[in-house]
Amino acid sequence: MALESKSEVIDGVEYTTTQFPARFGFRLKVTLGKKLAPALSNLLGGVGASPSLSVENLLDTEIDPGRIGKALEGLFSNLTDTEAEALLLQILSQTRRDTHGGEGGQFLTGEIVDQEYAGDYLTLYKVVGFALKVNYGSLLSGGGLFTFAGNQAPAGPTPESSA
């Protein structure tokens, strides 16, 4: 199976992410599972307003900004500054930003990230979310990202429990 590339327009700019090679993606998934699972479990467990919220649709769900801050606080307590920067660049390593309508765009290196997203962290988080969705979207169904790290993410409320 060949590596697939997917594109999406985020805040008016087209981004293209190519899937990670399997071994790199697997290693990064283990790191993400260890570092992200507790924060995302906190995020999912605290969102009771939407009966449709589940691990499967997490990346497409509007979540209370207050919960995001709490989840990020938990994530940041699990990472050193150096680990956070390295993780960011690994996640974005196969993502290109098309700034001039063609020619494949520019890869999001550390220098490009520093220049393009200074003060625009919301867009940076959206691009990171897109790269994660392209590479690990299938793992979000069935809780694979969370169970591998030994932490099962709590499911959102079911229609029966919210009735």
C-alpha positions in Angstrom: 0.0 0.0 0.0 1.4 3.4 -1.0 1.6 6.4 1.3 -1.4 8.5 0.7 -1.5 12.3 0.7 -4.5 14.3 1.7 -5.2 18.1 1.4 -7.3 20.5 3.4 -7.8 24.2 3.4 -7.2 25.6 6.9 -7.8 29.3 7.5 -7.6 30.0 3.7 -4.3 28.1 3.1 -4.1 24.6 1.6 -2.1 22.0 3.5 -1.1 18.6 2.2 0.0 15.8 4.6 1.5 12.6 3.4 1.1 9.6 5.7 4.1 8.6 7.7 6.1 5.5 6.8 4.8 2.7 8.9 7.8 2.3 11.4 8.1 6.0 12.0 4.4 6.4 12.4 4.2 3.5 14.8 7.0 4.9 17.0 5.4 8.3 17.0 2.0 6.7 17.9 3.6 5.1 20.9 5.0 8.4 22.0 1.7 10.1 21.4 -0.2 7.4 23.3 2.1 7.9 26.3 2.0 11.6 26.3 -1.5 12.5 24.9 -3.8 9.8 26.2 -4.1 11.2 29.7 -4.9 14.7 28.5 -7.4 13.5 25.9 -9.1 11.2 28.4 -9.5 14.3 30.6 -10.9 16.2 27.6 -13.4 13.5 26.7 -14.4 12.7 30.2 -15.3 16.3 30.9 -17.5 17.0 27.9 -21.0 15.8 28.7 -22.9 18.3 26.6 -22.9 16.4 23.3 -24.5 12.9 23.1 -22.7 12.4 19.8 -19.2 12.9 21.2 -17.0 9.8 20.9 -13.4 9.0 20.2 -14.3 8.4 16.6 -15.4 12.0 16.0 -13.1 13.8 18.4 -11.1 15.7 15.7 -14.3 17.0 14.1 -16.1 17.9 17.3 -16.5 21.4 18.8 -15.3 21.2 22.3 -15.7 23.7 25.1 -12.5 26.0 25.0 -12.3 25.7 28.8 -11.8 21.9 28.5 -9.2 22.4 25.9 -7.1 24.5 28.2 -7.4 22.0 31.0 -6.4 19.1 28.6 -3.4 21.1 27.3 -2.3 21.9 30.8 -2.3 18.1 31.5 -0.4 17.5 28.2 2.2 20.2 28.9 2.9 18.7 32.4 3.8 15.5 30.6 6.3 17.1 28.2 9.5 19.0 28.6 10.0 22.0 26.3 12.4 20.0 24.2 10.0 17.1 23.9 7.1 19.4 23.0 9.1 21.0 20.2 10.4 17.7 18.9 6.9 16.2 19.0 5.5 19.2 17.1 8.1 18.9 14.3 7.7 15.1 14.1 3.9 15.5 13.7 4.3 18.1 11.0 7.3 16.5 9.2 5.2 15.3 6.3 3.0 18.4 6.0 3.4 21.0 3.3 1.9 24.5 3.2 0.9 25.8 -0.2 1.4 29.5 -0.1 1.6 30.3 -3.8 -0.9 28.0 -5.5 1.2 25.1 -6.6 4.7 23.6 -6.8 4.0 21.3 -3.9 4.3 23.9 -1.2 6.9 24.1 1.6 7.5 21.6 4.3 6.7 22.8 7.8 10.2 22.9 9.2 11.1 24.5 12.5 12.0 27.8 10.8 8.7 27.9 8.8 6.7 27.1 11.9 8.4 29.9 13.8 7.8 32.4 11.0 4.3 31.5 9.9 2.6 30.7 13.2 4.1 33.3 15.6 1.0 34.6 17.5 -1.3 32.3 15.5 -1.3 29.2 17.6 -4.9 28.4 16.9 -4.1 27.8 13.2 -1.0 25.8 14.2 -3.2 23.6 16.4 -5.6 23.1 13.5 -2.7 22.1 11.2 -1.4 19.7 13.8 -4.9 18.2 14.2 -5.1 17.7 10.4 -1.7 15.9 10.3 -2.9 13.6 13.2 -6.2 12.9 11.4 -4.4 12.0 8.2 -2.0 9.6 10.0 -4.0 8.3 12.9 -7.7 8.8 12.0 -8.4 5.1 11.8 -6.9 4.5 15.2 -9.4 6.9 16.8 -12.2 4.5 16.0 -12.4 1.9 18.7 -10.1 3.8 21.0 -6.8 2.4 19.6 -4.7 5.4 20.3 -5.8 5.3 24.0 -5.9 1.6 24.7 -2.3 1.1 23.4 -1.1 3.5 26.1 -3.0 1.5 28.7 -5.6 4.2 29.2 -9.1 3.7 27.9 -10.7 7.0 27.1 -14.1 7.4 28.5 -16.8 7.4 25.9 -19.2 10.3 25.6 -22.7 10.0 26.9 -24.9 7.6 25.0 -28.4 8.6 24.0 -29.8 6.2 26.6 -27.7 7.7 29.4 -28.7 11.3 28.6 -32.5 10.5 28.4 
